[in-house]
Amino acid sequence: MRRFFKWFLRIFAVLAVIVLAAGIWKREEITRLLAVNSLFAEDRIVANFSHMDSAFLARDVPRGAGPVSPLPEGPPYTLPPEVAQWIKDRDVTGLILLKDGNIVFEDYFLGTEPEDRRISWSMAKSYLSALFGIVMAEGAITSLDDPVTKYVPALAGSAYDKATIRNVLNMASGVEFNEDYLDFHSDINRMGRVLALGASMDGFAAGQNRTWAEPGAAWRYVSIDTHVISMVIRGATGRTIPDLLSEKIIVPMGLEQSPYYLTDGEGVAFVLGGLNVTSRDYARFGQMIAQDGYWNGQQIVPSDWVLASTAATAPTQPGAIGYGYQWWIPKGSPGGEVMARGIYGQYIYIDKQAGVVITVNAADRNFRAPGVAD
């Protein structure tokens, strides 16, 4: 019996050492996974959304050494009384209103600061759309009707095998992808765990093998489509998204701070929702789009691309909100209205005719409530 007990203790000690070693080896992955599981907790969500680089792998998008572009103040605008309750109900953390390019209202809430680089979530998709337009205008990509496999051979045989670039820009790829953030087993949450564990986003995209419609036949919001756009850009240029975005958009815009992307374990940018930018710099981007891609004394995004990408070209149902090339077009818009939009209450709203740009950052855990996103 004593001999058995000694062997048991030895085996237990060896197993404990193995578990401890594995824990140390995988400590960063385990830490990130735990961060994902508590990312939206009521007592942490506000701080998390301003410090995403403390929980995930990240990579800077350098702003360069140039001067900060002007964002002048205009005559102060007094918000309607009911907006105060909306700010409280929606857990708004930052709100900026521009009128004709001038700041007429700016404030921050729930203990956040102007310098916070705030998570974009899906507003990042609209940034990638702008970058795509630049890369295409420079000749790296021939046509929107090219198959994505022309630039990304690794997608051959996947659910994207027959999809064109236009299809994925319009989110009409036909790829089956569950976007339910409240379902632990959904595709969007599986993707989050891929990111947290430092696995490959490219591999995750290439592993999609289910379709629900023919490419181009119907619209359905599929976030992984945006990652495929980034694969096309990288395949066409041989460069990374952070490097390209820095050179083509961030440096010319003269932002206040360098943004950063969350990345996977291979350093590939989480382009569909991982950009982190200050509220004022989100406002600069919105104003640039309102000015047809012109900002800081130069044409940064081709004006024809801005017009094309913000038109409701996706095959949507009558009466539904419109969708362009990674931009939302509000219901009943007479023209000139467009939005970048992200979960938990992130918005860049642009009304060109009214000369208005509104940026909202929030930590709204009730963003799925009826009427909130309308």
C-alpha positions in Angstrom: 0.0 0.0 0.0 2.9 2.4 0.8 4.5 1.6 -2.5 1.3 2.4 -4.3 0.9 5.6 -2.4 4.5 6.7 -3.3 3.9 5.9 -7.0 0.7 7.9 -6.9 2.4 10.9 -5.3 5.2 10.7 -8.0 2.7 10.5 -10.8 0.6 13.3 -9.3 3.8 15.5 -8.9 4.8 14.9 -12.6 1.3 15.7 -13.8 1.3 18.9 -11.7 4.6 20.0 -13.2 3.2 19.3 -16.7 0.1 21.3 -16.0 2.1 24.1 -14.5 4.5 24.2 -17.5 1.6 24.1 -19.9 -0.1 27.0 -18.0 3.1 29.1 -18.2 3.6 28.2 -21.9 -0.1 29.1 -22.8 -0.4 31.9 -20.2 -0.9 34.7 -22.8 -3.5 32.7 -24.7 -5.4 31.8 -21.5 -5.3 35.4 -20.4 -6.7 36.6 -23.7 -9.4 33.9 -23.6 -10.4 35.0 -20.1 -10.4 38.6 -21.3 -12.8 37.7 -24.1 -15.1 36.0 -21.6 -15.3 39.1 -19.5 -15.0 41.7 -22.3 -18.7 42.8 -22.1 -19.2 42.4 -18.3 -21.2 45.3 -16.9 -18.4 46.4 -14.6 -15.6 46.1 -17.2 -17.1 47.0 -20.6 -16.4 50.7 -20.5 -12.8 50.4 -19.5 -12.2 47.5 -21.9 -13.5 49.4 -24.9 -10.9 52.1 -24.3 -8.0 49.7 -23.6 -8.5 46.8 -26.0 -4.7 46.5 -26.4 -4.4 45.3 -22.8 -6.5 42.2 -23.6 -5.5 41.3 -27.2 -2.5 41.3 -29.5 -2.3 44.7 -31.2 -0.3 46.6 -33.9 0.0 50.3 -34.3 -1.0 52.1 -37.4 1.5 55.0 -37.4 0.2 58.6 -37.9 3.6 59.8 -39.0 5.4 62.9 -37.8 3.3 65.5 -39.6 1.2 68.2 -37.9 -2.3 67.5 -36.7 -5.0 68.5 -39.1 -7.3 71.3 -38.0 -10.7 70.5 -36.5 -11.9 73.9 -35.5 -14.6 74.8 -33.0 -17.8 76.4 -34.3 -20.7 78.0 -32.5 -21.7 75.7 -29.6 -24.8 73.6 -30.1 -27.2 72.9 -27.2 -28.5 69.4 -27.3 -32.2 68.9 -26.9 -33.1 68.0 -23.3 -34.1 64.4 -24.2 -30.7 63.6 -25.4 -29.3 63.5 -21.9 -31.5 60.5 -21.1 -30.5 58.8 -24.4 -26.8 59.3 -23.4 -27.5 57.6 -20.1 -29.7 54.8 -21.5 -27.3 53.9 -24.2 -24.1 54.1 -22.1 -22.6 56.7 -24.5 -18.9 57.3 -23.8 -18.1 59.9 -26.4 -20.2 62.2 -28.6 -19.0 64.7 -31.2 -21.1 66.8 -33.6 -19.6 68.6 -36.6 -21.4 71.2 -38.5 -19.7 72.3 -41.8 -16.5 70.8 -40.5 -16.5 72.6 -37.2 -17.0 71.0 -33.7 -20.2 72.3 -32.3 -20.5 69.7 -29.5 -18.0 67.4 -27.8 -18.3 65.6 -24.5 -17.1 62.3 -22.9 -18.9 60.2 -20.3 -18.5 57.3 -17.8 -15.0 58.3 -16.9 -13.5 58.1 -20.4 -11.2 60.8 -21.8 -10.7 62.5 -25.2 -7.3 60.7 -25.6 -8.9 57.2 -25.3 -8.5 55.1 -28.4 -11.9 53.5 -28.7 -12.8 50.2 -30.3 -14.5 50.7 -33.7 -16.1 47.3 -33.9 -17.7 47.2 -37.4 -17.0 50.8 -38.2 -13.6 49.4 -39.2 -15.3 47.9 -42.2 -15.8 51.4 -43.7 -12.2 52.2 -43.2 -11.2 49.1 -45.1 -13.6 50.1 -47.9 -11.9 53.5 -48.3 -8.5 51.7 -48.4 -9.8 49.3 -51.0 -10.9 52.2 -53.2 -7.4 53.7 -53.1 -5.7 50.4 -53.9 -8.0 49.8 -56.8 -7.5 53.3 -58.2 -3.7 52.7 -58.1 -4.1 49.6 -60.3 -3.4 46.8 -58.0 -6.9 45.3 -58.4 -8.3 45.1 -61.9 -12.1 44.8 -61.5 -14.8 44.5 -58.8 -16.0 41.5 -60.8 -12.8 39.6 -60.4 -13.2 36.4 -58.4 -11.6 36.7 -55.0 -9.6 33.6 -55.7 -7.7 35.5 -58.4 -5.9 37.4 -55.5 -6.3 34.7 -52.8 -5.8 31.2 -54.2 -6.1 29.8 -50.7 -9.9 30.5 -50.9 -10.3 28.0 -53.8 -12.6 25.2 -52.8 -14.0 27.2 -49.8 -17.4 28.8 -49.5 -15.9 31.8 -51.3 -14.8 29.9 -54.4 -17.4 31.5 -56.7 -17.7 34.9 -55.0 -16.5 38.1 -56.7 -14.9 41.1 -55.0 -18.2 43.0 -55.6 -20.1 40.3 -53.8 -18.0 40.4 -50.6 -18.0 44.3 -50.6 -21.8 44.2 -50.8 -22.0 41.4 -48.2 -23.8 39.3 -50.8 -21.3 36.4 -50.8 -23.9 33.8 -50.0 -21.6 32.4 -47.3 -23.4 30.9 -44.3 -22.2 32.7 -41.1 -24.0 33.0 -37.8 -23.5 36.6 -36.4 -25.4 36.1 -33.1 -23.2 37.6 -30.4 -25.4 36.1 -27.8 -24.9 32.5 -29.0 -21.6 31.1 -27.6 -21.3 28.7 -30.5 -22.0 31.2 -33.2 -19.5 31.7 -36.0 -18.8 35.3 -34.8 -18.0 34.1 -31.3 -15.9 31.2 -32.6 -14.0 33.8 -34.6 -13.5 35.8 -31.4 -11.9 32.8 -29.8 -9.6 32.4 -32.8 -8.5 35.9 -32.2 -8.0 35.5 -28.5 -6.0 32.3 -28.8 -3.7 33.8 -31.4 -4.8 31.5 -34.2 -5.1 32.4 -37.9 -7.9 34.6 -39.2 -6.9 33.7 -42.8 -7.2 30.0 -41.9 -10.6 30.7 -40.3 -11.8 32.4 -43.5 -10.5 29.7 -45.8 -12.2 27.1 -43.6 -15.7 28.5 -44.3 -17.4 25.8 -46.3 -21.2 26.5 -46.1 -23.3 28.7 -48.4 -27.0 29.7 -48.1 -27.3 31.5 -51.5 -25.5 32.0 -54.8 -23.0 34.8 -54.7 -24.7 38.1 -55.6 -28.2 36.8 -55.2 -29.1 38.2 -51.8 -27.7 40.3 -49.0 -26.9 39.0 -45.6 -24.6 40.6 -43.1 -21.5 38.4 -42.9 -18.5 39.9 -41.0 -16.0 37.4 -42.4 -16.6 38.9 -45.9 -14.6 41.9 -44.7 -11.7 39.8 -43.8 -11.8 38.3 -47.3 -11.5 41.9 -48.7 -8.4 42.3 -46.6 -7.0 39.1 -48.0 -7.7 40.4 -51.5 -5.9 43.7 -50.8 -2.9 41.9 -49.2 -2.8 39.4 -52.1 -2.9 42.2 -54.7 -0.3 44.4 -53.0 1.9 42.1 -51.0 1.6 44.5 -48.1 -0.1 44.5 -44.7 -3.3 46.4 -44.0 -1.8 48.4 -41.1 1.1 49.6 -43.3 -1.2 50.4 -46.2 -3.8 52.2 -44.0 -1.0 54.2 -42.4 0.5 55.3 -45.7 -2.6 55.9 -47.7 -5.1 57.3 -45.1 -3.8 57.8 -41.6 -0.7 59.8 -42.3 -2.3 62.1 -45.0 -5.3 62.8 -42.6 -3.0 64.2 -39.8 -4.7 62.4 -36.9 -4.1 63.3 -33.3 -3.0 59.8 -32.3 -1.8 56.7 -34.0 -4.7 54.2 -34.2 -4.0 50.5 -33.6 -5.5 47.3 -34.9 -6.1 44.1 -32.9 -4.4 41.2 -34.6 -4.4 37.5 -34.7 -1.4 35.3 -33.7 0.2 35.9 -37.1 0.1 39.7 -36.8 -2.8 39.9 -39.4 -5.1 42.9 -38.6 -8.6 42.2 -37.3 -10.0 44.5 -40.1 -13.7 43.7 -39.6 -13.9 45.2 -36.1 -10.5 45.7 -34.5 -9.5 49.3 -35.2 -9.0 51.7 -32.3 -9.2 55.4 -32.8 -9.9 58.5 -30.8 -13.4 60.1 -31.1 -12.0 63.2 -32.7 -10.1 61.2 -35.3 -13.3 59.2 -36.1 -14.9 62.6 -36.7 -12.1 63.5 -39.1 -12.7 60.4 -41.1 -16.4 61.1 -41.2 -15.8 64.7 -42.4 -13.4 63.4 -45.1 -16.1 61.1 -46.4 -18.6 64.0 -46.3 -16.1 65.9 -48.5 -16.0 63.1 -51.0 -12.6 61.9 -49.8 -10.9 65.3 -49.6 -9.2 66.3 -46.3 -6.2 68.2 -45.1 -5.6 69.9 -48.4 -5.5 66.7 -50.5 -7.7 64.1 -52.2 -7.1 61.0 -50.0 -9.8 58.7 -51.2 -10.9 58.9 -54.8 -14.2 60.9 -55.0 -15.7 58.4 -57.4 -15.0 55.6 -55.0 -16.6 57.5 -52.1 -19.8 58.0 -54.2 -19.8 54.4 -55.4 -19.1 52.8 -52.0 -21.8 54.8 -50.2 -24.6 54.0 -52.7 -27.1 51.4 -51.7 -26.0 48.8 -54.3 -26.5 45.6 -52.3 -29.5 43.4 -53.1 -31.6 44.2 -50.1 -35.4 43.7 -49.5 -37.7 46.7 -50.2 -37.9 49.0 -47.2 -34.9 47.5 -45.5 -31.8 49.6 -44.6 -29.5 50.0 -47.6 -26.0 48.7 -47.8 -23.2 49.7 -50.1 -19.5 48.6 -50.1 -19.2 48.3 -46.3 -21.3 51.3 -45.6 -24.9 51.6 -44.3 -27.5 53.8 -46.0 -30.4 54.9 -43.6 -34.0 54.0 -44.4 -35.7 56.6 -46.5 -32.5 58.6 -47.1 -33.0 61.2 -49.8 -29.3 61.0 -50.7 -26.1 62.0 -49.0 -26.8 60.1 -45.8 -24.5 57.3 -44.8 -23.3 55.5 -41.7 -20.4 53.5 -40.4 -21.8 51.3 -37.7 -20.5 49.0 -35.0 -22.1 46.9 -32.2 -22.5 48.2 -28.7 -23.4 51.7 -30.1 -20.6 52.9 -32.4 -21.6 55.3 -35.2 -20.2 57.7 -37.7 -23.3 59.3 -39.2 -22.8 61.6 -42.2 -25.4 63.9 -43.8 -23.7 65.7 -46.7 -26.6 67.9 -47.6 -27.0 69.2 -44.0 -23.2 69.5 -43.5 -23.5 67.3 -40.4 -21.2 64.6 -39.1 -21.9 62.8 -35.8 -19.7 60.3 -34.1 -20.9 58.2 -31.2 -18.9 55.8 -29.1 -20.7 53.7 -26.5 -20.6 50.6 -24.3 -24.3 49.8 -24.8 -25.0 46.3 -23.6 -28.6 46.7 -24.7 -27.7 47.5 -28.3 -30.0 44.7 -29.5 -33.1 46.3 -27.9 -35.9 47.1 -30.4 -35.5 50.5 -32.1 -31.9 51.1 -30.9 -30.2 50.5 -34.2 -32.9 52.0 -36.4 
